[in-house]
């Protein structure tokens, strides 16, 4: 099922995100983690493309296969294009189709100085248009409540996002954010820009101190005072920090649902315990059959 069609059937779509493991992670380990996460019965599970965007040893297809064909949960495969040739994209699309993976998150991807820049794709909109022209897939895209870190302004970023939607993107997942007002503001700007595809709010539960620096490096997300006070209070108490991080994420999600969002997308960091705790706490508010 295309993800965009899920929004026609449910008042709220709830999804989880996982990432390919490091090379020293065994198949049995990741299969067990995915089974635990799939058991939470999300509407779909998103699988990232892995650091660097290299095709050679990427495990996205393998994990999507486990999610959909091994556990019966719809999968969303991330696909980056900044260092990828058309023929490689064709190969990956054929492989996904053979595994009955119906949905792709079309991304430009991070520029890797060790990989050549593609001559075929410059932006995510180029990849979305290419997949749309081929047919056979539901196409999702990424959006950024605080604006993409490379964009000169949020308004300019939304203009670029409009191009992605016009190219074929029919559903959006947001980058992580920690202040819900940023997400609400983005939705208002979407309305002004006539971007009418369903949008899911991306929530990252911060449960470990070392996540903070990494989050800022990857996304440039601002950290509201309420959040920084939480970290400062519990940064040297791992057990309490995990509980507080889960509580903060749950509070964010409940407020977003109350605010009428169409979907919640939880970044699980491959942690079934955290995903289960958050899912348990928000389940009464999901208002669907999960």
KEMILUM-610143 format. One line per 3 residues: for each residue y, z, x of N, C-alpha, C, O. Coordinates in steps of 0.1 Angstrom, whole numbers. Layout:
BEGIN
Y:Z:X:Y:Z:X:Y:Z:X:Y:Z:X; ...
END
This chain:
BEGIN
-12:0:8:0:0:0:13:0:9:13:7:19; 22:-8:5:35:-8:12:42:5:9:42:10:-2; 49:11:19:56:24:17:67:22:7:69:32:-1
73:11:7:84:10:-3:79:11:-17:87:15:-26; 66:7:-20:61:8:-33:58:22:-37:57:26:-48; 55:31:-27:53:45:-30:64:51:-37:62:60:-46
76:47:-33:88:53:-40:90:49:-54:97:55:-62; 83:38:-58:83:34:-72:73:43:-81:74:43:-93; 64:50:-74:54:57:-81:56:72:-80:51:80:-88
64:77:-70:66:91:-68:81:95:-69:89:87:-65; 83:107:-73:97:112:-73:101:115:-59:113:115:-56; 92:119:-50:95:122:-36:83:119:-28:72:122:-31
85:111:-17:75:108:-7:75:117:5:86:120:10; 64:123:8:62:132:19:53:126:30:42:123:27; 58:125:42:50:119:53:51:128:66:60:136:67
42:125:75:41:132:87:41:122:99:37:111:97; 45:127:110:45:118:122:37:124:133:39:136:136; 29:115:140:22:119:152:25:110:163:30:99:161
20:113:175:23:104:186:10:103:195:2:112:195; 8:91:202:-3:89:210:-4:100:221:7:104:227; -16:106:224:-17:117:233:-15:112:248:-16:100:250
-14:121:257:-14:118:271:-28:113:275:-38:115:268; -28:107:287:-41:101:291:-52:111:293:-64:107:292; -49:123:296:-59:133:298:-65:139:285:-73:149:286
-60:134:274:-64:139:261:-77:131:257:-76:119:257; -87:138:253:-100:131:249:-99:126:235:-91:130:227; -107:116:232:-108:110:219:-112:120:208:-106:120:197
-121:129:212:-125:139:202:-114:149:199:-113:153:187; -106:152:209:-94:161:207:-84:155:197:-81:161:187; -80:143:199:-70:137:191:-76:134:177:-69:135:167
-89:130:176:-95:128:163:-95:141:155:-93:141:143; -98:152:161:-97:165:155:-83:169:150:-82:173:138; -73:166:158:-60:169:154:-56:160:142:-50:165:133
-59:147:143:-56:138:132:-63:142:119:-57:141:108; -75:147:120:-83:151:108:-76:163:102:-75:163:89; -71:172:110:-64:184:104:-51:180:98:-48:185:87
-44:171:104:-31:167:98:-33:158:86:-26:160:76; -43:150:86:-46:142:74:-50:150:62:-48:147:51; -57:162:65:-62:170:55:-50:176:46:-52:182:36
-38:176:52:-26:180:44:-22:171:33:-14:174:25; -28:159:33:-27:149:22:-12:144:21:-7:144:10; -6:140:32:7:134:31:6:120:24:-6:115:23
17:114:20:16:101:14:13:90:25:6:80:22; 17:93:37:13:84:48:16:92:61:23:102:61; 10:87:72:13:92:85:18:81:94:13:70:95
29:84:101:36:75:110:31:78:124:30:89:129; 27:67:132:22:68:145:32:62:155:34:50:154; 38:69:164:48:64:173:41:54:183:29:54:185
50:46:190:45:36:199:43:41:213:37:34:221; 47:53:216:44:59:229:56:56:239:63:47:237; 57:65:249:68:64:258:67:51:266:57:47:270
79:45:268:80:33:276:78:20:269:83:10:274; 70:20:258:68:8:251:59:-2:258:59:-14:254; 50:3:267:41:-6:274:29:-9:264:24:-1:258
25:-22:264:14:-26:256:1:-23:262:-9:-19:254; -1:-23:275:-13:-23:282:-23:-11:277:-34:-14:274; -17:1:276:-26:12:273:-21:20:261:-23:32:259
-14:13:252:-9:19:240:-20:22:230:-29:14:228; -19:34:224:-29:39:215:-25:39:201:-32:45:192; -14:33:197:-9:33:184:-20:27:174:-23:33:164
-25:16:177:-35:9:168:-47:18:166:-52:19:155; -52:24:177:-64:33:176:-61:45:167:-70:48:159; -49:51:169:-46:62:160:-44:58:146:-49:66:137
-38:47:143:-36:42:130:-50:39:123:-52:42:111; -59:34:131:-73:32:126:-79:45:122:-86:45:111; -78:55:130:-84:68:127:-77:74:114:-84:79:105
-64:73:113:-57:78:101:-61:71:89:-65:78:79; -61:58:88:-63:51:76:-78:49:73:-83:52:62; -85:43:83:-99:40:80:-109:51:83:-120:51:77
-104:61:91:-113:73:93:-110:84:84:-119:92:81; -97:85:79:-93:97:71:-87:93:57:-84:102:49; -86:80:55:-81:76:41:-67:79:38:-63:80:26
-58:80:48:-44:82:46:-36:69:51:-40:64:62; -27:65:43:-19:53:47:-13:55:61:-8:66:63; -12:45:69:-6:46:82:6:37:84:7:26:78
16:42:91:28:34:95:28:33:110:30:43:117; 26:21:115:25:18:130:39:15:135:46:6:130; 44:23:145:56:19:152:54:7:161:43:6:167
64:-1:162:63:-13:170:76:-16:177:86:-18:170; 77:-16:190:89:-18:197:89:-33:203:79:-39:205; 101:-38:205:102:-52:209:111:-55:221:111:-66:226
117:-45:227:127:-47:237:121:-53:250:128:-60:258; 108:-50:252:102:-56:264:89:-64:260:80:-64:268; 89:-70:248:77:-76:243:80:-91:240:90:-94:234
70:-99:244:71:-113:241:65:-116:227:58:-108:221; 69:-128:221:65:-131:208:49:-132:207:43:-127:197; 43:-137:218:29:-139:217:22:-125:217:11:-123:211
28:-115:224:22:-101:223:24:-95:210:15:-88:205; 36:-98:204:38:-93:190:28:-99:181:23:-92:172; 26:-112:182:16:-118:174:2:-112:175:-5:-110:165
-2:-109:187:-15:-103:190:-16:-89:183:-26:-86:176; -5:-81:184:-5:-68:178:-5:-69:163:-12:-61:156; 2:-78:157:2:-80:143:-11:-84:138:-16:-79:127
-18:-93:145:-32:-97:141:-41:-85:142:-50:-83:133; -40:-77:152:-48:-65:153:-46:-55:142:-56:-49:137; -33:-53:139:-30:-43:128:-36:-49:115:-41:-41:107
-34:-62:112:-39:-68:100:-54:-66:99:-60:-64:88; -61:-68:110:-76:-67:110:-80:-53:107:-91:-51:102; -72:-43:110:-75:-29:107:-70:-25:93:-70:-13:90
-64:-34:86:-59:-31:72:-47:-22:73:-44:-14:64; -39:-22:84:-27:-14:85:-16:-23:79:-12:-33:84; -10:-18:68:-1:-26:60:14:-24:63:23:-32:59
17:-13:71:31:-9:73:35:-8:88:27:-3:96; 47:-13:91:52:-13:105:66:-8:105:74:-12:97; 69:1:114:82:6:117:88:-3:128:84:-1:140
97:-12:125:102:-21:135:114:-15:143:124:-11:137; 112:-14:156:121:-7:165:125:-16:177:117:-24:181; 137:-14:181:140:-21:194:133:-14:205:127:-21:214
133:-1:206:127:7:216:136:10:227:147:4:229; 133:20:235:141:24:247:139:14:258:128:9:260; 150:11:265:150:2:276:143:9:288:148:20:292
133:3:293:125:9:305:129:0:317:126:-12:317; 135:7:327:139:-1:339:127:-7:346:129:-16:355; 115:-2:344:103:-8:350:97:-19:343:87:-25:347
102:-23:331:97:-34:323:108:-44:321:120:-41:319; 104:-57:321:114:-68:319:119:-68:304:112:-64:295; 132:-72:302:138:-72:289:132:-85:282:132:-96:288
129:-84:270:123:-95:262:134:-106:260:146:-103:258; 130:-119:261:139:-130:258:138:-134:243:146:-142:238; 128:-128:237:126:-132:223:132:-122:213:135:-126:202
133:-110:216:139:-100:207:149:-91:214:147:-86:225; 161:-90:208:172:-82:214:173:-69:205:176:-59:211; 172:-71:192:174:-59:184:162:-57:174:154:-66:172
162:-46:168:152:-43:158:152:-53:146:142:-56:140; 165:-57:143:166:-67:132:159:-80:135:154:-87:127; 159:-84:148:151:-96:152:136:-94:150:130:-104:145
131:-83:153:117:-80:151:114:-80:136:104:-85:132; 123:-73:128:120:-72:114:120:-86:107:112:-89:99; 129:-95:112:130:-108:106:117:-116:110:112:-124:102
113:-114:122:101:-121:127:88:-117:119:80:-125:115; 87:-104:116:76:-99:109:77:-103:94:67:-107:88; 89:-103:89:91:-107:75:87:-122:73:81:-126:63
91:-130:83:88:-144:82:73:-147:82:68:-156:76; 66:-139:90:51:-140:91:45:-136:78:35:-142:73; 50:-125:72:44:-119:60:32:-110:62:27:-109:73
29:-103:52:17:-94:52:19:-80:55:10:-72:54; 32:-76:58:35:-62:61:47:-57:54:56:-64:51; 46:-44:51:58:-37:46:66:-33:59:60:-28:69
79:-34:59:87:-32:71:96:-20:69:104:-20:60; 94:-10:78:103:1:78:113:1:89:111:-7:99; 123:9:89:133:9:100:138:23:102:135:32:94
145:25:113:150:38:116:165:39:113:172:28:115; 170:50:109:184:52:107:188:66:114:180:74:116; 201:67:116:206:79:124:218:86:117:229:81:116
215:98:111:225:105:104:238:108:112:249:108:106; 237:109:125:249:111:133:253:98:141:262:98:149; 247:87:137:249:75:144:240:73:156:237:83:163
236:61:159:228:58:171:237:62:184:249:59:184; 231:68:194:238:72:205:245:61:213:255:63:220; 240:48:211:247:37:217:258:31:209:265:22:214
259:35:196:269:29:187:282:35:189:283:47:191; 293:28:189:306:33:191:311:42:179:319:51:181; 305:41:168:308:49:156:297:48:146:289:39:146
297:58:137:287:58:126:289:46:117:279:40:113; 301:42:114:304:31:106:298:18:112:292:10:105; 300:16:125:295:5:132:280:5:132:274:-6:130
274:16:134:260:18:133:254:14:120:244:7:119; 261:17:109:256:14:96:258:-1:93:250:-7:86; 268:-7:99:269:-22:98:257:-29:104:252:-39:99
253:-23:116:241:-29:123:228:-26:114:219:-35:114; 228:-15:108:216:-11:100:215:-21:88:205:-25:84; 227:-24:82:227:-34:71:220:-47:75:214:-53:67
222:-51:88:216:-63:93:200:-62:93:193:-71:90; 196:-50:96:181:-47:96:176:-49:82:165:-55:80; 183:-43:72:178:-44:58:178:-58:54:169:-62:47
189:-65:57:190:-79:53:179:-88:60:174:-98:54; 174:-83:71:163:-90:79:149:-88:73:140:-95:76; 148:-77:64:135:-75:58:131:-60:58:120:-58:52
138:-51:63:135:-37:62:136:-32:48:147:-34:42; 126:-26:43:126:-22:29:125:-7:27:123:-2:16; 125:1:38:124:15:38:129:21:51:127:14:61
136:32:50:141:38:62:137:53:65:136:60:55; 134:56:77:132:70:82:143:74:91:147:66:99; 148:86:89:160:90:97:155:97:110:144:103:110
163:96:120:162:104:132:163:119:128:169:122:117; 158:127:136:159:142:133:174:146:133:182:140:140; 176:156:125:190:162:124:188:177:120:178:180:115
198:185:123:197:199:120:208:204:111:208:216:108; 217:195:107:227:199:97:226:189:85:228:177:87; 222:194:74:219:185:62:232:177:58:230:167:52
243:183:61:255:176:57:257:162:64:262:153:58; 251:161:76:251:148:83:243:138:75:247:126:74; 232:142:70:223:133:62:230:129:49:230:117:45
236:139:42:243:136:29:254:126:32:257:117:24; 262:128:43:273:120:46:268:105:49:274:96:44; 257:104:56:251:91:59:247:84:46:250:72:44
241:91:36:238:85:24:250:80:16:249:69:10; 261:87:16:273:82:10:278:69:16:282:60:9; 277:69:29:281:56:36:272:45:33:276:33:32
259:48:32:249:38:28:253:32:14:253:19:12; 257:40:5:261:36:-8:273:26:-8:273:16:-14; 282:30:1:294:22:2:291:8:9:297:-2:6
281:8:18:277:-4:25:266:-12:17:262:-22:21; 263:-7:5:253:-14:-4:239:-15:3:233:-25:2; 235:-4:9:222:-3:15:214:5:5:216:17:3
205:-2:-2:198:4:-14:183:7:-12:177:10:-22; 178:6:0:164:9:2:162:24:3:171:31:6; 150:29:-1:147:43:0:148:48:14:144:42:24
153:61:15:156:67:28:149:81:28:150:89:19; 141:83:39:135:96:41:143:104:52:147:99:62; 144:117:49:150:126:59:140:131:69:130:136:66
144:128:82:135:132:93:137:146:98:148:149:102; 127:155:97:129:169:100:120:173:112:108:170:112; 126:178:122:119:183:134:119:198:135:129:204:137
107:204:133:107:219:135:107:223:149:98:218:157; 116:230:153:117:234:168:110:248:169:115:258:164; 99:248:176:91:260:177:89:264:191:82:275:193
94:257:201:93:261:215:107:259:222:114:249:219; 110:268:231:123:267:238:124:254:245:136:249:245; 114:249:251:115:237:259:118:224:251:120:213:257
117:225:238:119:214:229:134:210:229:138:199:227; 142:221:230:157:219:228:163:208:237:169:199:232; 161:210:250:167:201:260:162:187:257:169:177:258
149:185:254:143:172:252:148:166:240:151:154:240; 151:173:229:156:168:217:170:162:219:174:151:215; 178:170:227:192:165:230:192:152:238:199:143:236
182:152:248:181:140:256:177:128:248:182:117:251; 168:129:239:162:118:232:171:113:220:172:101:218; 178:123:214:185:119:201:200:121:202:207:115:194
204:130:211:218:134:211:222:142:199:234:143:196; 213:147:191:216:155:179:224:167:182:222:174:192; 234:170:174:242:182:176:235:194:170:226:192:161
237:205:175:230:217:171:240:226:164:249:232:171; 239:228:151:249:237:144:247:252:149:237:255:154; 258:259:146:258:273:151:247:281:145:241:290:152
243:279:133:232:286:127:219:284:134:211:293:136; 218:272:139:206:268:147:206:274:161:196:280:165; 217:274:167:218:279:181:217:294:181:212:300:191
222:300:171:220:315:170:205:319:169:201:328:175; 198:311:162:184:313:160:177:312:173:168:320:177; 180:301:181:174:299:194:177:310:204:169:315:211
190:314:204:195:325:213:188:338:210:185:346:219; 185:340:197:179:353:193:165:354:197:160:364:201; 158:343:196:143:343:198:138:335:210:125:333:211
146:330:218:142:321:229:132:327:239:124:320:245; 132:340:240:123:347:249:111:354:242:104:362:247; 110:350:229:99:356:220:92:344:214:96:341:202
82:338:220:76:326:215:70:327:201:72:318:193; 64:338:198:58:340:184:69:340:174:68:333:163; 80:348:176:91:348:166:98:335:166:103:331:155
100:328:177:107:315:177:99:305:169:105:297:161; 86:305:170:78:296:161:80:299:147:82:289:139; 80:311:143:82:315:129:96:311:124:98:306:113
106:314:133:119:311:129:122:296:128:129:291:119; 116:288:137:117:274:137:111:268:124:117:259:118; 99:273:120:93:268:108:102:272:96:104:264:87
107:284:96:116:288:85:128:280:84:133:276:73; 134:276:95:146:268:95:143:254:89:151:249:81; 132:248:93:128:235:88:125:236:73:129:227:66
118:246:69:115:248:55:128:249:47:130:242:36; 138:256:52:151:258:45:158:245:44:164:241:33; 158:237:55:164:224:55:157:215:44:164:208:36
144:215:44:137:206:34:139:210:20:142:201:11; 139:223:17:142:227:3:156:223:-1:158:219:-13; 165:225:7:179:220:4:180:205:2:187:201:-8
173:198:10:173:183:8:167:179:-5:172:170:-12; 156:185:-8:149:182:-21:158:185:-33:159:178:-42; 165:197:-32:174:201:-42:186:191:-43:192:189:-54
189:185:-31:200:175:-31:196:162:-36:205:153:-36; 184:160:-39:179:147:-45:174:137:-36:174:125:-39; 171:140:-23:166:130:-14:153:124:-19:146:131:-27
150:112:-15:138:105:-20:126:107:-12:114:105:-16; 128:113:0:116:115:9:119:124:20:130:125:25; 108:131:25:109:140:37:99:134:47:87:132:43
103:133:59:94:128:70:94:139:81:104:142:87; 83:145:83:81:157:92:76:152:105:65:147:106; 83:155:116:78:153:130:69:164:134:74:175:136
56:162:134:47:173:136:45:177:151:40:188:153; 49:168:160:46:170:174:31:173:177:27:180:186; 23:167:168:8:168:169:3:182:168:-7:186:174
11:190:161:7:205:159:3:207:145:11:209:136; -10:207:142:-15:209:128:-11:222:122:-8:223:110; -10:233:130:-6:246:125:8:246:119:10:250:108
17:240:127:31:240:122:32:231:110:39:234:100; 26:219:110:26:210:99:20:217:87:26:215:76; 9:224:88:3:231:77:12:242:71:13:243:59
18:250:80:27:261:75:39:255:67:42:260:57; 45:245:72:56:239:65:52:232:52:59:234:42; 41:225:52:36:219:40:33:229:30:36:227:18
27:240:34:23:251:24:36:257:18:36:259:6; 46:259:26:58:265:21:67:256:12:74:260:3; 66:242:14:74:233:6:66:227:-6:72:221:-14
53:229:-6:45:222:-16:50:225:-31:50:215:-39; 54:237:-34:59:239:-48:71:231:-51:74:229:-63; 78:225:-41:91:218:-43:89:203:-43:98:195:-46
77:199:-39:74:184:-37:74:177:-51:78:165:-51; 69:183:-61:69:177:-74:62:164:-75:66:155:-82; 50:164:-68:41:152:-70:27:157:-69:24:169:-70
18:148:-66:4:152:-67:-2:155:-53:-14:155:-51; 6:157:-42:1:161:-29:-6:174:-29:-11:178:-19
END
